[in-house]
Amino acid sequence: MRTQNIVYSSNAPGTPEVYTAPLGIFNIQTTNNNLTGSTGNIKFWVNGASPTATASPNLVGTTYINGRTGGIVELDLDAIETALAATSSTETVWHYSLSMTHAGNQVHVCSGYLVRLGV
């Protein structure tokens, strides 16, 4: 199982007090040649939650995840941050699991911690 930790500031990049630009895209490289048109699913649990608990939020689709050529999986951190903040505006550490459905097969890409700084 591949681990990919994601750390970002909800107010980043730059000084939180003055910089309000978008968070942008986070890329994860896979071994697939072309993920264009693939459907992504990223599930989140607050840190310490039971691994059998229901994921919240459970994000599906191109608003959050896009497959690209060269095996790239793009995560839209702005959309993900909005969903996480709507679930909990104070939680800073989440566990996530990312999968892609490609050519009819669902494949686990990676999992790890997502850490929101500046919350």
N, C-alpha and C positions, 0 to 999 in steps of 0.2 A: 504494500500500500504506500503510495507516494504522499509525503507530507509537504505542504506548501503553506507557510504562515504568511499572513497578510497584515501589515501594520501600516496605519495611516492616521493622520490627524483629521478629525472632522472639520477643522478650520484650515487645513494645510492646502498647498504648501506656503511657507513663509510665516510671518508673525501673525498669530491668530487675531490679534486686535485690529490689524489693518488690512489683512489680505482676505478677500472673500471670493476668489476665483474658483471655478469648478475643480473638483477632485480629479476628474478625468478617468482614463481607462487603465486598468491593470491587466497585463497580458500574462497568460500561463502557456508555456510551450509544451506541446505533446509530441508524440512520435508519429501521429497521423499526418498524412500529406495534405488532406483537404477536408476541413470541417465546415465549409460553407453550406448553409442550409440546415445544419444540425440544430437540434433543440437542446437547450441547456436547462439544468435544474440545480439550484443551490439551496441547501437546507441549513438553517441556523438553530443552535441551541445556546442558551446562556451558559457560561462556563460553570461547570459543576452539576449541570442537569443530568439526569439519568440518560444513558444511551438509548433506552427504550421509550423515552418521552417523545411526544409529538413535536416535530420541528416547528419553530415559530420565530421568524417567518419562513415560509417555504416559497421560494421565488422561482418562477418558471418563465422562460421566454426571452425574446430579443430586447425587452426593456432592460434586462439585467445582464444577459449572457448572449454572446454572439460567437459562433464558430467562424473561423477564417481560413484562408489558404495557408499552407505551410504548417498546419497543425496548431495554429494559434487559437486560444480561447480568450476572448476579451470579456472582462468584467467591468461593467459601468459602475464605478464607485459612487457616483452621485445618486443614482437610482437605488443602489444598495444601502447607502447611508440614509436616504429618506425612509426606506422600509424599516431599517433597524431602529431609527429614531422614533418612528411611529409605534414600534413594539415596546421600546424602552428608551427614554431619553437620557437615562443615567447609566445604563449597562455599558461597560467598556470592553469586556472580553467575551467573545463568543466562540463557539466551536462550529465549524461548518463542514459540509460534505458536498462536493461538486461532481455532478455526472453530466454526460452528454449522450444524447441518443443520435446515433449516426448509422445510416444504412439499416435502420430497423433494430439496431442493437443498442441497449443502454450500457454505457461503460463508465465505471468510476474513474474520474480523472485524478482527484486528489482530495485531501482533507487536511485540517489543521486548525489553527487558531486565527481568528480575525480580531485584531486589537484596534479599537477606536481611541485615539488620543485626543485630548482637547474637549472631551465631553463634559 
